[in-house]
Amino acid sequence: MKSIKTIADIIHEHSFFKGLSKEQIEFIAGCGKNVVFEEGKIIANPGDPADEFYLIREGQVALSISVPPRKPFLFQTLGVSDLVGLSWLIEPYLWTVSAQALTLTKAIALDGACIRKKCENDASLGYKLMQHLIKILVMREDACRLHLLDVYGDHK
């Protein structure tokens, strides 16, 4: 029989939260809830409040930017164990990209304000989360840069 994992179990196993204490994990789990996005569901658009971020448990999410009149530019597809929504930790707490479920997507939604408040009171937690967030930002910047080189590079 398969045991049911709690939100704390899932967070404890996720690389973004590596190095956090059991108490910090339990607190973060208290800021979370399970969510499901149907295929095609828009999760967020630029300018939307970045109140939550998501740990993908199942499915895929597309990140794109749009500059009308051009079609949206899909610059990254995220999947299982990826984090969706990085603007929850940086003011003004607004989404800067569009996020859309490409398939049925199950995730843990984490309340950004709840976690920010804890970070303000626990500098160690805030520092660890910022370190992990920076790693993700750098990896995504590199992926986006490579994608742009592939799209706009010299293909002689």
N, C-alpha and C positions, 0 to 999 in steps of 0.2 A: 504494500500500500504506500502510495506517495504521500509524504508529509506536506502539509500546507505551510508555505513560508509566510512569515509576517513581513510587514514593511521594513521593520528593523533588520530582519535577516537579509532582505534584498539590498538594503542600503549598506550593510556591513560588507557584503560581497562585491559591491561596486567599486571600481578603481578610483572614482572621483572622491570617495570618502575614506580612502586608505590612510591609515595612520591616526584616525580619530579614536578617542576613548569610547568605551562602552556607553558612558553617560552622554557623550556628545551624539553618538549614533541614536540612542534612545530619544533624545530631544528632537533630533532631525526627523525621526520617524513620526513623532507626534505632530509634525508640520505636514505630513504626507497623506495622500489618499490615492486609491486606485481610480484610473480613468480609462475610457475606451473611446477611440476616434474611428469612426467608420471610414472606409475607403473614400478618398476625395474630400474629406472634411478639412476645412481651413482651420488650423489651430491658432494662427496669429497672422496679423499683417503689420507692416511698418507703422509705427505710431501707436499701436495698441499698448495698454499698460502691461508691463512685464511683471505681473503679480505672481506668476508661477513659472517653474521650469519642470522639465519632464525627464525621467529615466525610462528609456524605451525597454520594455520587457519582451515585446513581440511586435513585428511589423516594420514598416519603413516610413520615413518622413523626408520630404524634399524641402530643402532650403533654397529660396530663390530671391532675386531682386528684380524690380520692375522699374523701367524708365520709359514711360509712354512716349511715343506711340509704339515702341518696340515690344515684342513679346517678352514675357518674364524669362529671365536668365537663371536656369537651375544650376547652382554652383556646387551643391553637395547633397548627397543622399545619406541619411543616417539610419542605422539599424539597431539591432539588439545590443544593449548595454551602452548605447550612445546617450549623450545628454543633449536635450533640445531646449534652447532658450538660455542665452548667457547674459542677457541684459538685466536680470533680476538683482545683480550685485552692484551694478554701476549706475549712478544717477545719470539721467533722469528716470531710469527704470521704465524704458519704452523699448518695444521690439524695433529692431532696425532692418529685419528681413521678414519675408513671408515663410511660413511653415505650413505644409499640407501633408496629410496622411496619404501615402501612395497605396497602402494596403490597410486592412483592418489593423489598428495599432493599439496595443495595450501598454499602459505606462503607469508609473508612479508620478503623480503631480505633487510638487513640493511648493509650499507657500513661501515665496521669496521674502516677504515682510517678516514673517515669523522667524526665518533663519537669520535675516539681517539683524533683527533685534538681539538674538542670541550672540551673534558675532560682535555686536557692540559691547556686550557684557563679558565676552570671553575672547580676549585678543588672540589666544592660541588657536581657537577654532577659526576665527576670521582670517588669520594668517595662513593656516593650512588650506582653507577653501580658496583663498586668493591664489596661492601657489598652483593648485590644481586647475583653477580656471584659466590662468595664464598659459599653462601647458596646452590646454584645449584650444585656446585662441591662436597660439602659434601654429599648432598642427593644422587648424582650419585655414589660417592665412596661407600656409605653405601649399595646402591642397588647392585652394582657390587660385593661387599664383600659377601652379602647374596646369590647372584646368584652362586658365586664360592663355597660357603659352601654347597649349594644344589647340585651342580655338582660333587664336589670332596669330600664331607663330608662322614663320616662313615655311611653307610646305612645298618646296621645289622638288 
